[in-house]
Amino acid sequence: MPRGIPNVKRDDTGLRYTSFNVPLLPNPKHMSTNYLKNENQTLWHRNATQKTKAPPDDSSQEGRRGSQVLIIHPGSRYLRVGRASDVTPAAVLNVLARKTQAPPKPVYIENISRPTTRKPRHGQSSSATSPVDDEYGVQAHGDDPFERKLAETTSSLRERMRFYKLRVTPNAAHVASTFNQSFQPEIIAEHNDSYQLEWIDQSCKEDVLIGEKALRIADPERAGYVVRWPIHGSNFNTRDYTSFRTILGDIETILRHTLKDKLNIHPRDYKNFSVILVIPDFYDRSYVREFVNILLVSMGFKQLCAQQESLAATYGAGVSNACVVDIGAKFTSIACVDEGLVLADSRMTLSMGGDDVTEFLYVLLDRIGFPYRDINLVRAYDWNVMEDLKVRLCTLAEGDVALNLYDFIVRRPGKPTEKYGLRAYDEIILAPMCLFEPRVIEFDRKRVGFRPNGHPDVTEDVLELQGESVSQAMMISTQHLFPNTPVAPPVPQDAILKADESTSAAVPEDSMQMDIDNKDADGSAASQQQPISVPPDIPEPTSEPTDPYGVDVFFEASKLPLDVAIFNSARAAGGDDKIRKYLQAVLVIGGTALVPGMAHALESRLQAIATPLVQNMEKVQMIAPPKEVDPQVLAWKGAAVLGKMDGCSELWITPVDWDILGMRGLKERCFFL
């Protein structure tokens, strides 16, 4: 041992001359931290604190309550925009015409079946005639699939007329056809026409035309315009657009023009306004994301809140629980609302709406010799003629069926105004009955040409949310299409029998009868109303998910009759108590809700379905909208009520929040997204 180093101990570890440090034990105080475990440490609380410390904005205090809040409700046909303090919104046709070098030729896609054989118009009689011994009986002649479908719908109408003891006018179709064929229009002089239209021709130099102006173009192809509707149902219209960015650009253009022309709001004032966006009940996440991007990023509004249509409709009607049925132009949406919450499992979307009623009315009137021979639904002014007839003629009250005389006006560019006379019998009630008897609707044609907004595997969310593509109500509606024996694992025979019994008990009798009728018809008829199998020649769309059973649940559920879909939506909300609760509070909104007799037609059909299937079922009741409130604007009115409430201050998302959190920020504020 060397001198000068007393009591040196031998180093047995061998780690004295290394840089390795043994970590200390963790501090228990750090392990029990409450960082980000309460609401005071979130981004929302910090932003709210900054708002309270910021000096008050004098501009926001001016005017009436809600004058700085904009309500935007986009739809297939109309865009409704207005301040929350307004009584009614500014409704603008959601269409845009844009100048282009080579405009495509307009093409009309027929969504209603047509007769395969054309009979001579003169003296044409109805193919569905009554036997001699029974005035309520219906007998179809010929092998035309359309005539068989129409005969089944007419038979359903006659049975209701028999129940209400209403007489049937014999040979009414022949009388109406003879009158219509021989009618000559009356020419109205220009100085006597107080509603003369100013048509737009090739001399127009404007690059963009919005709303009604876009539909007053005499010949869009010759004038160099392409006319398109950017929204189709509850999603973007990808069928008429080749570029997704063009759709978003057209939507922003329509919004900017509407705010400037109707509300006198200029782009420099956008930063002072908050926006409540009314979105569909069964929404596409990319649809909501792109709309929020337009409003917060591109247009630069102050803050935004998103609300679903059914929830907004209950606000407008002043009820807390309801089964909301929104019959739009392209689609019908059904959802149950329970104490301010839209039940996700009860949501359903039907691929039919007011436009199908208009087209079916045209087909029916054409069979009895419609006096306006040159009608073409691809032209906007001819479509408006049928829309006017639908509004004035159509009814769902069986007592209104009579051989009556009607008149209508036709205004065409470059020609004098003409006044026509028309006689019709049961066509006025058969047209809206397609919502309850959707045999004649070509559902497969409706989805041709549509593309998904984005790739389904690309998402901003870390976790994939199950149940977004289909709901429990849709599963209930399509369970009779699932195979009884899945591939794996094998199911015992007794379990299969139990499943068959539960399926037959779950599907209402009238819906099952429709399936039987369609199977007896040709293959196309069977593919339109709850088909047993998807036809192999029709490609499956890439925009909709496919069930593991091989059934496109969303598409098949969209074919249901309206009354059956409402009942299945109430079934998905819970047991018999929930069904009774929601069937006694059915709220019908949308333009088609204005059809006379709609309330009684729904009540009687729902009562017939629910009484044998629900114990102690009381009377089905419809909720009438508040007085002097149009059902078309009821959802907008409800969102306006929300915009004037103090509790809405907790629902806003700012552009800073959107930039940091994206869709996750909307989920924090609106927990249903």
BABATOR-916781 format. One line per 5 residues: number of its first residue (from 1); their letters; for each residue x, y, z of C-alpha. Coordinates in steps of 0.02 Angstrom, whole numbers. Example, Ala and Ser with C-alpha at 12.3 -4.5 7.8 and 13.67 -1.06 7.14 Angstrom:
<atoms>
1> AS> 615/-225/390 | 684/-53/357
</atoms>
This chain:
<atoms>
1> MPRGI> 0/0/0 | 75/168/-50 | 107/301/81 | -15/447/105 | -173/348/69
6> PNVKR> -237/288/237 | -379/163/254 | -403/136/69 | -543/13/38 | -540/-108/-103
11> DDTGL> -660/-63/-246 | -761/-218/-287 | -889/-134/-400 | -771/-82/-538 | -883/66/-587
16> RYTSF> -786/207/-505 | -701/262/-665 | -858/262/-778 | -983/399/-825 | -1135/293/-786
21> NVPLL> -1250/368/-653 | -1378/267/-559 | -1549/357/-574 | -1631/412/-415 | -1797/345/-356
26> PNPKH> -1946/439/-429 | -2020/575/-322 | -2193/520/-262 | -2250/700/-270 | -2224/702/-458
31> MSTNY> -2317/540/-483 | -2478/611/-409 | -2483/769/-513 | -2648/842/-575 | -2578/918/-734
36> LKNEN> -2714/927/-869 | -2833/835/-754 | -2956/976/-726 | -3043/1098/-839 | -2943/1249/-780
41> QTLWH> -2788/1186/-871 | -2866/1161/-1043 | -2852/1272/-1194 | -3036/1315/-1182 | -3016/1387/-1006
46> RNATQ> -2865/1490/-1056 | -2958/1563/-1205 | -3110/1600/-1098 | -3000/1687/-970 | -2922/1794/-1104
51> KTKAP> -3094/1843/-1166 | -3147/1901/-993 | -2988/2003/-971 | -3001/2081/-1144 | -3084/2253/-1156
56> PDDSS> -3268/2244/-1204 | -3308/2259/-1388 | -3429/2403/-1410 | -3477/2349/-1585 | -3547/2183/-1521
61> QEGRR> -3664/2271/-1401 | -3751/2373/-1534 | -3920/2324/-1602 | -4040/2189/-1547 | -3991/2030/-1458
66> GSQVL> -3921/1908/-1584 | -3888/2040/-1717 | -3705/1987/-1724 | -3745/1802/-1745 | -3774/1728/-1918
71> IIHPG> -3875/1569/-1944 | -3824/1471/-2100 | -3931/1322/-2153 | -3873/1248/-2320 | -3988/1128/-2412
76> SRYLR> -4007/1041/-2579 | -4129/1169/-2646 | -4114/1325/-2538 | -3980/1412/-2436 | -4058/1500/-2287
81> VGRAS> -3953/1637/-2207 | -4001/1770/-2082 | -3961/1854/-1918 | -4023/1772/-1759 | -4125/1929/-1725
86> DVTPA> -4219/1916/-1891 | -4395/1847/-1900 | -4367/1748/-2060 | -4207/1705/-2155 | -4158/1755/-2330
91> AVLNV> -4191/1601/-2437 | -4085/1590/-2595 | -4087/1451/-2722 | -3927/1354/-2691 | -3874/1354/-2874
96> LARKT> -3735/1439/-2970 | -3706/1470/-3155 | -3527/1501/-3209 | -3457/1556/-3378 | -3354/1423/-3462
101> QAPPK> -3274/1396/-3631 | -3360/1231/-3675 | -3514/1205/-3566 | -3576/1025/-3560 | -3748/981/-3622
106> PVYIE> -3873/970/-3477 | -3927/793/-3439 | -4077/745/-3333 | -4062/583/-3234 | -4230/496/-3219
111> NISRP> -4257/441/-3039 | -4434/377/-3069 | -4479/224/-3172 | -4553/258/-3343 | -4675/152/-3446
116> TTRKP> -4577/43/-3566 | -4710/52/-3702 | -4791/213/-3758 | -4976/207/-3798 | -5062/333/-3910
121> RHGQS> -5110/485/-3810 | -5283/509/-3886 | -5413/419/-3784 | -5283/339/-3674 | -5359/257/-3522
126> SSATS> -5280/204/-3361 | -5194/37/-3362 | -5257/7/-3186 | -5444/-18/-3207 | -5578/-75/-3088
131> PVDDE> -5665/-241/-3113 | -5850/-234/-3151 | -5903/-313/-2987 | -5793/-207/-2872 | -5770/-20/-2892
136> YGVQA> -5621/-22/-2773 | -5529/-162/-2860 | -5379/-127/-2971 | -5328/-234/-3117 | -5167/-202/-3214
141> HGDDP> -5160/-237/-3401 | -5002/-283/-3492 | -4831/-341/-3437 | -4756/-168/-3412 | -4663/-167/-3244
146> FERKL> -4708/15/-3216 | -4893/-21/-3239 | -4886/-162/-3112 | -4801/-50/-2985 | -4928/87/-3016
151> AETTS> -5071/-37/-2999 | -5005/-90/-2828 | -4995/91/-2770 | -5170/125/-2838 | -5235/-30/-2748
156> SLRER> -5168/38/-2584 | -5259/202/-2617 | -5422/114/-2658 | -5414/12/-2498 | -5399/173/-2398
161> MRFYK> -5546/246/-2495 | -5647/90/-2457 | -5605/108/-2271 | -5663/290/-2269 | -5816/245/-2377
166> LRVTP> -5769/360/-2521 | -5839/325/-2693 | -5728/298/-2845 | -5768/394/-3004 | -5783/266/-3145
171> NAAHV> -5680/291/-3303 | -5604/451/-3233 | -5436/428/-3321 | -5519/415/-3491 | -5621/572/-3462
176> ASTFN> -5468/669/-3403 | -5362/606/-3548 | -5493/656/-3677 | -5506/832/-3606 | -5318/859/-3591
181> QSFQP> -5284/796/-3767 | -5407/914/-3848 | -5365/1068/-3744 | -5288/1217/-3835 | -5189/1344/-3732
186> EIIAE> -5244/1524/-3711 | -5118/1657/-3760 | -5093/1795/-3629 | -5038/1962/-3698 | -4878/2034/-3629
191> HNDSY> -4965/2187/-3556 | -5085/2074/-3461 | -4948/1966/-3384 | -4898/2050/-3222 | -4768/1915/-3184
196> QLEWI> -4671/1927/-3346 | -4493/1864/-3327 | -4335/1943/-3397 | -4233/1804/-3475 | -4043/1804/-3485
201> DQSCK> -3967/1769/-3655 | -3795/1766/-3737 | -3773/1953/-3714 | -3746/1934/-3526 | -3565/1972/-3478
206> EDVLI> -3569/1919/-3296 | -3453/1776/-3253 | -3558/1709/-3109 | -3747/1708/-3083 | -3819/1658/-2914
211> GEKAL> -3989/1591/-2864 | -4142/1636/-2965 | -4037/1726/-3096 | -3949/1563/-3137 | -4117/1482/-3177
216> RIADP> -4174/1625/-3290 | -4043/1587/-3421 | -4141/1550/-3580 | -4017/1421/-3649 | -3867/1391/-3535
221> ERAGY> -3772/1291/-3665 | -3789/1425/-3799 | -3753/1566/-3676 | -3593/1480/-3618 | -3646/1443/-3439
226> VVRWP> -3638/1284/-3338 | -3776/1276/-3205 | -3739/1167/-3053 | -3807/1135/-2878 | -3657/1115/-2760
231> IHGSN> -3752/1020/-2622 | -3847/859/-2647 | -3944/799/-2495 | -3830/792/-2344 | -3666/797/-2440
236> FNTRD> -3576/882/-2583 | -3635/857/-2762 | -3485/761/-2829 | -3585/695/-2978 | -3598/861/-3070
241> YTSFR> -3423/923/-3023 | -3258/856/-3083 | -3155/945/-2949 | -3188/945/-2762 | -3108/1117/-2743
246> TILGD> -3231/1187/-2870 | -3375/1133/-2760 | -3302/1223/-2610 | -3267/1377/-2716 | -3446/1384/-2779
251> IETIL> -3515/1366/-2602 | -3406/1509/-2541 | -3458/1616/-2689 | -3643/1586/-2653 | -3617/1630/-2470
256> RHTLK> -3523/1790/-2507 | -3651/1850/-2635 | -3797/1809/-2520 | -3722/1900/-2371 | -3686/2053/-2476
261> DKLNI> -3848/2062/-2576 | -3976/2003/-2447 | -3900/2055/-2279 | -3783/2196/-2332 | -3635/2113/-2244
266> HPRDY> -3468/2147/-2329 | -3309/2042/-2313 | -3226/2172/-2202 | -3365/2143/-2072 | -3350/1954/-2065
271> KNFSV> -3231/1962/-1916 | -3370/2039/-1810 | -3498/1901/-1837 | -3519/1731/-1756 | -3594/1588/-1858
276> ILVIP> -3708/1445/-1810 | -3697/1311/-1945 | -3845/1191/-1958 | -3780/1021/-2015 | -3874/860/-2062
281> DFYDR> -3916/732/-1929 | -3822/594/-2020 | -3674/694/-2080 | -3511/657/-2169 | -3363/715/-2065
286> SYVRE> -3275/784/-2218 | -3431/885/-2260 | -3428/969/-2088 | -3239/994/-2093 | -3241/1080/-2263
291> FVNIL> -3387/1191/-2216 | -3299/1247/-2057 | -3141/1279/-2158 | -3239/1391/-2276 | -3320/1492/-2136
296> LVSMG> -3174/1508/-2014 | -3021/1504/-2126 | -3074/1565/-2298 | -3206/1692/-2247 | -3133/1734/-2075
301> FKQLC> -3284/1737/-1961 | -3260/1771/-1776 | -3316/1601/-1708 | -3427/1455/-1753 | -3548/1332/-1677
306> AQQES> -3621/1177/-1763 | -3793/1107/-1725 | -3890/963/-1800 | -4053/994/-1893 | -4165/887/-1782
311> LAATY> -4102/971/-1624 | -4127/1143/-1700 | -4303/1094/-1755 | -4351/1048/-1576 | -4288/1218/-1519
316> GAGVS> -4396/1301/-1649 | -4550/1198/-1603 | -4523/1225/-1416 | -4517/1040/-1369 | -4382/936/-1285
321> NACVV> -4429/763/-1350 | -4484/724/-1527 | -4458/612/-1677 | -4407/738/-1810 | -4444/697/-1992
326> DIGAK> -4362/818/-2115 | -4425/789/-2293 | -4307/885/-2406 | -4290/900/-2593 | -4171/752/-2616
331> FTSIA> -4168/657/-2451 | -4275/627/-2298 | -4193/629/-2127 | -4267/548/-1972 | -4198/561/-1795
336> CVDEG> -4263/555/-1616 | -4217/695/-1496 | -4215/661/-1309 | -4194/810/-1191 | -4083/909/-1308
341> LVLAD> -3983/760/-1373 | -3999/679/-1544 | -3999/490/-1518 | -3867/427/-1639 | -3941/253/-1652
346> SRMTL> -4109/322/-1710 | -4043/419/-1860 | -4101/365/-2033 | -4083/438/-2207 | -4206/396/-2346
351> SMGGD> -4154/424/-2525 | -4316/510/-2578 | -4390/682/-2560 | -4493/818/-2639 | -4407/807/-2808
356> DVTEF> -4465/626/-2825 | -4644/683/-2795 | -4624/815/-2932 | -4554/691/-3057 | -4684/559/-3017
361> LYVLL> -4822/689/-3040 | -4750/727/-3213 | -4751/541/-3259 | -4931/521/-3201 | -4993/676/-3291
366> DRIGF> -4902/623/-3448 | -5002/461/-3448 | -5167/557/-3457 | -5112/673/-3598 | -5030/821/-3513
371> PYRDI> -5083/971/-3620 | -4911/1053/-3617 | -4830/936/-3744 | -4658/1015/-3757 | -4613/997/-3573
376> NLVRA> -4435/942/-3536 | -4381/927/-3354 | -4200/967/-3396 | -4252/1147/-3427 | -4269/1252/-3269
381> YDWNV> -4429/1341/-3322 | -4516/1176/-3363 | -4463/1105/-3195 | -4539/1258/-3111 | -4704/1221/-3200
386> MEDLK> -4711/1049/-3118 | -4657/1120/-2950 | -4801/1244/-2958 | -4923/1105/-3000 | -4857/999/-2857
391> VRLCT> -4881/1139/-2731 | -5057/1179/-2789 | -5126/1008/-2836 | -5046/872/-2729 | -5135/811/-2575
396> LAEGD> -5135/659/-2460 | -5316/678/-2406 | -5421/543/-2488 | -5575/655/-2481 | -5494/777/-2603
401> VALNL> -5485/649/-2742 | -5605/706/-2877 | -5609/738/-3063 | -5571/924/-3051 | -5514/1058/-3173
406> YDFIV> -5351/1151/-3142 | -5255/1284/-3236 | -5071/1331/-3246 | -4962/1460/-3332 | -4812/1423/-3444
411> RRPGK> -4682/1558/-3473 | -4545/1518/-3599 | -4406/1627/-3669 | -4446/1703/-3838 | -4627/1644/-3836
416> PTEKY> -4789/1720/-3772 | -4859/1668/-3604 | -4985/1524/-3616 | -5124/1471/-3500 | -5169/1287/-3498
421> GLRAY> -5313/1188/-3424 | -5291/1017/-3346 | -5407/883/-3280 | -5339/752/-3160 | -5413/624/-3042
426> DEIIL> -5308/518/-2923 | -5141/577/-2995 | -5138/717/-2866 | -5132/593/-2722 | -5033/453/-2804
431> APMCL> -4884/571/-2830 | -4851/608/-2643 | -4895/427/-2601 | -4727/376/-2675 | -4654/422/-2505
436> FEPRV> -4755/280/-2428 | -4752/164/-2581 | -4577/192/-2654 | -4590/53/-2784 | -4577/173/-2930
441> IEFDR> -4416/258/-2870 | -4256/202/-2954 | -4139/201/-2805 | -3994/125/-2901 | -3990/270/-3024
446> KRVGF> -3985/396/-2882 | -3810/346/-2826 | -3730/328/-2998 | -3586/449/-3026 | -3557/505/-2847
451> RPNGH> -3380/497/-2776 | -3322/497/-2595 | -3258/663/-2527 | -3097/582/-2468 | -3015/415/-2439
456> PDVTE> -3103/321/-2298 | -2935/270/-2221 | -2876/450/-2203 | -2942/534/-2047 | -2890/665/-1921
461> DVLEL> -2949/560/-1774 | -2831/443/-1682 | -2973/323/-1641 | -3095/264/-1772 | -3271/296/-1711
466> QGESV> -3383/146/-1735 | -3563/172/-1788 | -3532/326/-1894 | -3572/241/-2058 | -3731/151/-2001
471> SQAMM> -3850/167/-1855 | -3949/42/-1755 | -4108/97/-1844 | -4029/53/-2011 | -3975/-117/-1945
476> ISTQH> -4153/-152/-1886 | -4221/-101/-2056 | -4105/-218/-2152 | -4089/-367/-2036 | -4204/-470/-2149
481> LFPNT> -4071/-457/-2285 | -3933/-536/-2180 | -3897/-720/-2214 | -3963/-839/-2084 | -3800/-937/-2076
486> PVAPP> -3642/-831/-2067 | -3482/-905/-2134 | -3395/-907/-1965 | -3428/-958/-1831 | -3563/-1088/-1867
491> VPQDA> -3730/-1058/-1782 | -3841/-1199/-1716 | -4004/-1232/-1806 | -4111/-1179/-1656 | -4025/-1011/-1650
496> ILKAD> -4062/-986/-1836 | -4246/-1021/-1806 | -4250/-896/-1664 | -4166/-767/-1773 | -4296/-797/-1910
501> ESTSA> -4438/-775/-1786 | -4366/-613/-1717 | -4337/-546/-1894 | -4514/-582/-1949 | -4582/-500/-1791
506> AVPED> -4471/-348/-1811 | -4524/-306/-1989 | -4701/-230/-2003 | -4828/-325/-2104 | -4850/-192/-2237
511> SMQMD> -4663/-186/-2268 | -4657/-376/-2285 | -4802/-371/-2405 | -4706/-246/-2512 | -4562/-368/-2522
516> IDNKD> -4677/-507/-2577 | -4757/-397/-2709 | -4589/-343/-2776 | -4525/-520/-2786 | -4675/-565/-2893
521> ADGSA> -4631/-422/-3009 | -4476/-413/-3117 | -4300/-400/-3053 | -4294/-211/-3066 | -4446/-194/-2954
526> ASQQQ> -4369/-308/-2826 | -4212/-203/-2822 | -4307/-44/-2779 | -4405/-88/-2624 | -4310/-186/-2492
531> PISVP> -4231/-313/-2611 | -4185/-486/-2556 | -4016/-476/-2637 | -3913/-340/-2720 | -3915/-364/-2910
536> PDIPE> -3744/-419/-2973 | -3745/-302/-3123 | -3753/-145/-3016 | -3582/-94/-2947 | -3566/-57/-2763
541> PTSEP> -3521/125/-2731 | -3355/160/-2650 | -3427/302/-2547 | -3531/188/-2433 | -3464/54/-2318
546> TDPYG> -3509/-126/-2342 | -3570/-233/-2199 | -3473/-391/-2155 | -3627/-488/-2211 | -3606/-419/-2387
551> VDVFF> -3754/-299/-2375 | -3739/-112/-2401 | -3840/-66/-2247 | -3845/122/-2279 | -3907/101/-2458
556> EASKL> -4034/-36/-2421 | -4105/59/-2272 | -4130/214/-2381 | -4265/122/-2482 | -4389/103/-2340
561> PLDVA> -4563/180/-2345 | -4576/336/-2238 | -4695/263/-2109 | -4590/105/-2084 | -4431/208/-2067
566> IFNSA> -4509/318/-1932 | -4564/164/-1835 | -4392/84/-1847 | -4311/246/-1790 | -4420/246/-1635
571> RAAGG> -4381/61/-1607 | -4195/97/-1608 | -4218/227/-1470 | -4266/94/-1342 | -4409/-19/-1286
576> DDKIR> -4596/-1/-1298 | -4598/150/-1182 | -4481/244/-1298 | -4583/194/-1451 | -4743/259/-1372
581> KYLQA> -4652/416/-1317 | -4585/463/-1488 | -4734/408/-1592 | -4840/527/-1489 | -4724/671/-1535
586> VLVIG> -4686/662/-1722 | -4627/828/-1794 | -4629/841/-1985 | -4529/983/-2062 | -4470/1026/-2237
591> GTALV> -4560/1085/-2393 | -4655/922/-2421 | -4730/938/-2247 | -4844/1071/-2322 | -4938/941/-2426
596> PGMAH> -5119/941/-2365 | -5163/785/-2269 | -4983/739/-2226 | -5018/734/-2038 | -5168/618/-2054
601> ALESR> -5080/507/-2182 | -4933/479/-2064 | -5041/457/-1909 | -5153/324/-1988 | -5009/225/-2062
606> LQAIA> -4902/231/-1905 | -5053/180/-1801 | -5080/28/-1911 | -4898/-24/-1890 | -4876/11/-1704
611> TPLVQ> -5041/-55/-1635 | -5007/-242/-1663 | -4822/-230/-1619 | -4819/-116/-1466 | -4913/-155/-1308
616> NMEKV> -5032/-24/-1240 | -5001/86/-1391 | -5099/246/-1381 | -5145/363/-1522 | -5003/421/-1634
621> QMIAP> -4993/610/-1631 | -4908/739/-1740 | -4833/898/-1669 | -4895/1050/-1761 | -4765/1187/-1791
626> PKEVD> -4793/1351/-1699 | -4919/1468/-1775 | -4861/1571/-1923 | -4698/1471/-1936 | -4661/1388/-2102
631> PQVLA> -4603/1207/-2078 | -4467/1242/-2206 | -4381/1368/-2091 | -4417/1284/-1925 | -4239/1216/-1908
636> WKGAA> -4169/1389/-1947 | -4284/1469/-1817 | -4224/1344/-1686 | -4042/1384/-1723 | -4085/1570/-1708
641> VLGKM> -4160/1536/-1536 | -3998/1450/-1486 | -3896/1597/-1550 | -3985/1717/-1432 | -3961/1608/-1277
646> DGCSE> -3825/1644/-1150 | -3777/1460/-1144 | -3719/1469/-1324 | -3563/1561/-1267 | -3488/1395/-1211
651> LWITP> -3510/1314/-1382 | -3406/1429/-1490 | -3246/1374/-1576 | -3128/1510/-1636 | -3010/1507/-1786
656> VDWDI> -2863/1484/-1665 | -2947/1333/-1586 | -2987/1262/-1757 | -2808/1286/-1816 | -2738/1194/-1665
661> LGMRG> -2867/1058/-1636 | -2967/1040/-1797 | -3114/921/-1786 | -3061/875/-1610 | -3107/1052/-1559
666> LKERC> -3283/1030/-1626 | -3297/867/-1530 | -3248/959/-1371 | -3381/1091/-1398 | -3515/987/-1484
671> FFL> -3504/814/-1409 | -3615/737/-1543 | -3484/762/-1680
</atoms>
